[in-house]
Amino acid sequence: MNTFVVRIWWEPDLTRPDGRPLWRGQVQHVSSERAFAFQSLTELLRFIQSQTGDLEGKADSYTEKA
């Protein structure tokens, strides 16, 4: 089982070049205690996949147990 703690916050005094607000975050893999700072969803997902392996297609293999 993989557990992650994700923190996301807005930097109110900082904006991107196009004027959009700058969001930042940190994710920690609980069991390994590895942490990673990110500024995009792509970076967040890349870190999670580095800890879990490729998750695409695996969701179809899980079934609900009654």
Stockholm file with secondary structure:
# STOCKHOLM 1.0

chainA/1-66         MNTFVVRIWWEPDLTRPDGRPLWRGQVQHVSSERAFAFQSLTELLRFIQSQTGDLEGKADSYTEKA
#=GR chainA/1-66 SS CCCEEEEEEEEEEEECTTSCEEEEEEEEETTTCCEEEESSHHHHHHHHHHHHCCCTTTGGGCCCCC
#=GC SS_cons        CCCEEEEEEEEEEEECTTSCEEEEEEEEETTTCCEEEESSHHHHHHHHHHHHCCCTTTGGGCCCCC
//
